[in-house]
Structure formats: structure tokens, C-alpha cells
Amino acid sequence: MTHTKEQIHGFLQRLTAAERDGDVGTLAGLLDDDFVCVGPLGFVLTKPQWLAGYRTGDLVYQALTLEDTSERRYGDTVITISIRTQQATYQGNPAPGGPFRITHIIVRRDSAWLLAGFHISPITSPPPQ
């Protein structure tokens, strides 16, 4: 299990760096073909739609970090939950910076780990009891 944890940690580091740097080639190689993400406002993007934000330069990160990552493995699938903080612009306008809670769904295809999806949401207090 330690080897897998190291692999997943490395995968998330590469993914985060590629997002921060707008490295479309690396991002495309890290995503499964049927990748889908759910953004912080509930919108859904496919792999081509998500990558388009980087290709066009609409989405630009000045800073992006993941912290407090936990993981669970289910065979060839790993689910991680982290805290994501970012400084970004979308189409030149400031984007929300978080912190966000992000869930990554990472699957093993042949010998490679690929991102099948993620869900990102704002962190708020639970409703009053």
C-alpha cells in the first residue's frame, strides 16, 4: 500500500503542477478519456471542455496547492479528498480562491494512474442542529 500511496502522491503533485502551470499536454496525458469534473458551482465539464479553459488561456492560476490529502483504495481505483487553495483568474476576472474540498477519482489503466474525475466544493460550516 505504501508504494501506491507514493504513486498517488506523485500523481497529485504532477497534476497540481500542470494545472498551476497551464501545461495542457501534461494534463491531457493525466486524464482518462471519459474524465468528467464537477466545478465549485455545480457545472459539469468533459475532458475536452476542461482542457479548453487551459488551451484558450481563459483559466490562469497564480497559485494552487493541495493539503491534508486522505486516500482510500478500491482495487484499481483510488479516491482522494484534499483541501485545495488557489489564486486564479477566469477570462481576466478573479476566480474564487477557496479553500475548497476536492475529491479526485483516480483509476489505473494498464500500468498508469489517470484522473477519471473530480468534484470541488466550497468549505462551509455544517447547518445548525
N, C-alpha and C positions, 0 to 999 in steps of 0.2 A: 504493500500500500504506500510506503514511503516514496518509492520510485514514481508511482502515479501522482502523488501529491507534488513532487518536484516537477514532473512534466506539466501538470496543470498550472502550477505557479509560474513556470516559464512561459506557458502558452498565454496566460493572462497578462504577463509583462509585455510580451511581443504585441498582443492585441492592443493594449493600452497605449504603448509607444506608437504604433501605427495609426491609431485614431488621433492621438495628440499631434502627430507629425503630418497627418493627411496623406499617408502612404497608401494610395489606392491599390497598388499592386500587391503589397503585403496583405492588406485587408481582404482582398478578393481571394487570396490563397488560404486564408484562415477561416473563411466562411463556407459552410455546407451549401450545396446548390439550392436546397429548399429553405434556407435561412429566412426567418421572419423575426422582426423585433416589434415590441410594443413600447412606444415612447412615453415620456412622462405625462403627456396629456391624453393618453389613450389611443393615439393614432397607431396604425399598423403599417409597416414597410417591409417589402420583399428585399431580397439581396440586391437586385438592380436598382431599386428605388433608394435604398440606404446608401449604396456606393455612389449614387448620383450626387448626393449632397457634398461628398468629398471631391468628386470629379469637377463639378462646377465651381467649387470654391465657396459655395453658399454657407457651409458649416466649417468654421475655423476655430480650433482650440488654442488658447494661450497656455492653459494648464489643465491637466487631467490626472487624477490619482484614484487608486482603489486601495481601500484599507479594510481591516477586520474581516477578511475572507474566511468563510467556512465552506466546507465541501462535503458532499455525500455522493458515493459512487453506487451505481446500479448497473453492473455488468459493463457494457461499453458506453455508458452514459454517466456523465458527472454533472451534478447540479451545484453551482456555487452561489453564495449570497455574500455580497460585499457592500460597503459604503463607498459611493462614488462622489467625488467633489470635482467640479470643473469650472473653468473660466473660458467662455466661448462666445462667439458671435454667430448669428444666423442671418444671412443676407445683410450683413453690416450692423445688425442690431444686437444688443446684449442678449444672450440666452440665459435662462435660469442656471444658477451655479450649484444648487443643491444645498445641503447634502441630499443625495438620493440613495435609495436602496435599489440595488441592481441584482437580478437573478440571471446568471448565464446558464445555458443548456449546451453542454459540450459533449460531442459524440465521437467515438473512434470509428473511422472509416479506413479499412485496411490497416496501415501502420501509423496513420496520422490522426491527431485530435483536431476537430473542426467545430466551429461555433454554429449550432443549429438555430439558436435564438437567444434573445434576452428580453427581459421586461424591466423597465426602470420606472420608479415612482418616487414622489417626494416623501420625505420622512416627516410625519406629523405625530402629535400626541394621540393616544387612543381616545375614543369617545368616553365621556364621563359615565360611570357606572350608576 
